[in-house]
Amino acid sequence: MTGFGIFREVISSENELREMYGEPSQLVQNKAITQIDSHVRDFIGQAPFLIIATASADGKCDASPRGDAPGFVHIVDEHHLIIPERPGNKRMDSITNILANPQIGLIFMIPTLEETLRVNGRACIIRDAELLEKMAVKGRVPTIGIGVQVEECFMHCAKAFMRSGLWKPDTWPEEGTTPNVPQILADHVKLPGVTAKEVAEGLQDSYTKRLY
């Protein structure tokens, strides 16, 4: 296989990977289930955060965070769940991808727990009022939701969180040392007269007035 940009030694087949790493254990091969059982239901019910992975019709991928109070993802039955779509920046990358390609991957996270739950399946965009009303917050019902038909659920090991120390406060950066997001946005959009100060004010207005 020829190089990929600056990369010259590129693995091009699963056989090459298996020669390097071998086959997964029987436990790993058997851990996936095809429905929402009591364990999956409990995990999702305690998760305040998840990552949604989607792809467009031509294969361009996107990963997007979703978060709310624990239990914000509504489980309909053992094969279906709904993620409420709260107000955002109107790019709607996940939503437009789902319209073109229904395949979806989810990673659910619970603070302090280093294992995560992965759910894969097919998604659609719903506006069923009787279902969306169950996910109202502060009297505001989401206009649409992401309905997921679950095909696969399984636990993912803790190694990524252990290596990163994500849930360990003593590894967190000191206050004031993280990237300056308003400045990044101002520099990236390159719009005349748009300053970091204006971006910061706009973000604060959005965060305080348009969460739901």
MOWOQUI-V545664 format. One record per pair of residues at least 12 apart in sequence whose ideal C-beta (glycine too) atoms are under 8 Angstrom apart, sorted by the first residue. I is the first residue (numbers start at 1). J is the second residue. Records with the same first field share a line. If there is no record, write none. Layout:
# MOWOQUI-V545664
I = J / J
This chain:
# MOWOQUI-V545664
31 = 154 / 155
32 = 152 / 153 / 154
33 = 152 / 153 / 154
34 = 150 / 151 / 152 / 153
35 = 78 / 79 / 150 / 153
36 = 75 / 77 / 78 / 79 / 81 / 150 / 153
37 = 78 / 153
40 = 117 / 119 / 153
41 = 75
43 = 108 / 110 / 117
44 = 71 / 73 / 75 / 81 / 108 / 117
45 = 70 / 71 / 75
46 = 70 / 71 / 110
47 = 70 / 73 / 108 / 109 / 110 / 117
48 = 67 / 68 / 69 / 70 / 72 / 110 / 111
49 = 65 / 66 / 67 / 108 / 109 / 111
50 = 65 / 66 / 67 / 73 / 83 / 106 / 107 / 108 / 109
51 = 63 / 64 / 65 / 66 / 106 / 107 / 109
52 = 64 / 65 / 66 / 83 / 94 / 104 / 105 / 106 / 146
53 = 104 / 105 / 106 / 107
54 = 93 / 94 / 97 / 98 / 101 / 103 / 104 / 105 / 123
55 = 97 / 101 / 103
56 = 96 / 97 / 100 / 101
57 = 100 / 101
62 = 93 / 94 / 97
64 = 93 / 94
66 = 83 / 86
68 = 84 / 86 / 137
69 = 137
70 = 110
72 = 84 / 135
73 = 108
74 = 131 / 134 / 135 / 145
76 = 131
78 = 150
79 = 149 / 150
80 = 147 / 148 / 149 / 150
81 = 119 / 147 / 148 / 150
82 = 126 / 131 / 132 / 135 / 145 / 146 / 147 / 148
83 = 106 / 145 / 146 / 148
84 = 132 / 135 / 142 / 145
85 = 142 / 143 / 144 / 145 / 146
86 = 142 / 211 / 212
87 = 210 / 211 / 212
94 = 146
95 = 125 / 144 / 146
98 = 123 / 124 / 125 / 146
99 = 125
102 = 122 / 123 / 124
103 = 120 / 121 / 122 / 123
104 = 120 / 121 / 122 / 123 / 146 / 148
105 = 118 / 119 / 120
106 = 118 / 119 / 120 / 148
107 = 156
111 = 167
112 = 167
113 = 167
114 = 158 / 161 / 162 / 167
115 = 155 / 156 / 157 / 158 / 161
116 = 155 / 156 / 161
117 = 153 / 154 / 155 / 156
118 = 152 / 153 / 154 / 155 / 156
119 = 148 / 150 / 152 / 153
120 = 150 / 151 / 152 / 153
121 = 148 / 149 / 150 / 151 / 152
122 = 148 / 149 / 151
123 = 146 / 147 / 148 / 149
124 = 146 / 147 / 149
125 = 144 / 145 / 146 / 147
126 = 144 / 145 / 146 / 147
127 = 143 / 144 / 145
128 = 145
129 = 141
131 = 145
132 = 144 / 145
137 = 212
138 = 212
140 = 212
180 = 196
181 = 203
182 = 196 / 197 / 199 / 200 / 203
183 = 196 / 199
185 = 199
186 = 198 / 199
